[in-house]
Amino acid sequence: MRIGEERGQGIVELALGMTVLILLIMGIADLGRAYFTYVALGNAAGEGASYGSFYPGCPYASSGASCADPDNVDYRTRHESQQGLVDTSKITNVAVDLSDPVSPGIGDTITVTLSYEYDWITPFFRSFTGRQNIQLQATAVQPVRSN
């Protein structure tokens, strides 16, 4: 065996190794993005529940004249991430539930749940899950502090 027969072996090994390494790094970055988005959604649900604990009569803009944007739980939840770090257009649902929806009193609970369509950027996760995106969900519960 001559040395000349192994020409290009290093390039092939580098190409194969780098492909695996790049996919691994992209997968880690994608999982990091998903976790960051999940934490941001938890913060948004918490902001909505916190606002709703003081203004339980304004879960949505359609709840009354004094509940126009930005003075409602739905708006506060959807717009908590002011820097554009989370794409708020992908929030598919904001559900506001009161333990006593007719006349909420101090000590009752308000629950805010939101759903988000998270898009994978890594082909591995797309093929692993069989979908382009996954549904992330966050929930926050607060006691009503004012009526």
Secondary structure as the mmCIF struct_conf table of DSSP 4:
data_model
#
loop_
_struct_conf.conf_type_id
_struct_conf.id
_struct_conf.beg_label_comp_id
_struct_conf.beg_label_asym_id
_struct_conf.beg_label_seq_id
_struct_conf.end_label_comp_id
_struct_conf.end_label_asym_id
_struct_conf.end_label_seq_id
HELX_RH_3T_P HELX_RH_3T_P1 ILE A 3 GLU A 6
TURN_TY1_P TURN_TY1_P1 ARG A 7 GLY A 8
HELX_RH_AL_P HELX_RH_AL_P1 GLN A 9 PHE A 54
TURN_TY1_P TURN_TY1_P2 PRO A 56 GLY A 57
BEND BEND1 PRO A 59 TYR A 60
HELX_RH_3T_P HELX_RH_3T_P2 ALA A 61 SER A 63
HELX_RH_3T_P HELX_RH_3T_P3 ALA A 65 CYS A 67
TURN_TY1_P TURN_TY1_P3 ASP A 69 PRO A 70
BEND BEND2 ASP A 71 ASN A 72
HELX_RH_AL_P HELX_RH_AL_P2 VAL A 73 ARG A 78
TURN_TY1_P TURN_TY1_P4 HIS A 79 HIS A 79
TURN_TY1_P TURN_TY1_P5 GLN A 82 GLN A 83
BEND BEND3 GLY A 84 VAL A 86
HELX_RH_3T_P HELX_RH_3T_P4 THR A 88 LYS A 90
STRN STRN1 ILE A 91 LEU A 98
BEND BEND4 SER A 99 SER A 103
TURN_TY1_P TURN_TY1_P6 ILE A 106 GLY A 107
STRN STRN2 THR A 109 ASP A 119
HELX_LH_PP_P HELX_LH_PP_P1 TRP A 120 TRP A 120
BEND BEND5 THR A 122 THR A 122
HELX_RH_AL_P HELX_RH_AL_P3 PRO A 123 THR A 129
BEND BEND6 GLY A 130 GLN A 132
STRN STRN3 ASN A 133 PRO A 143
#
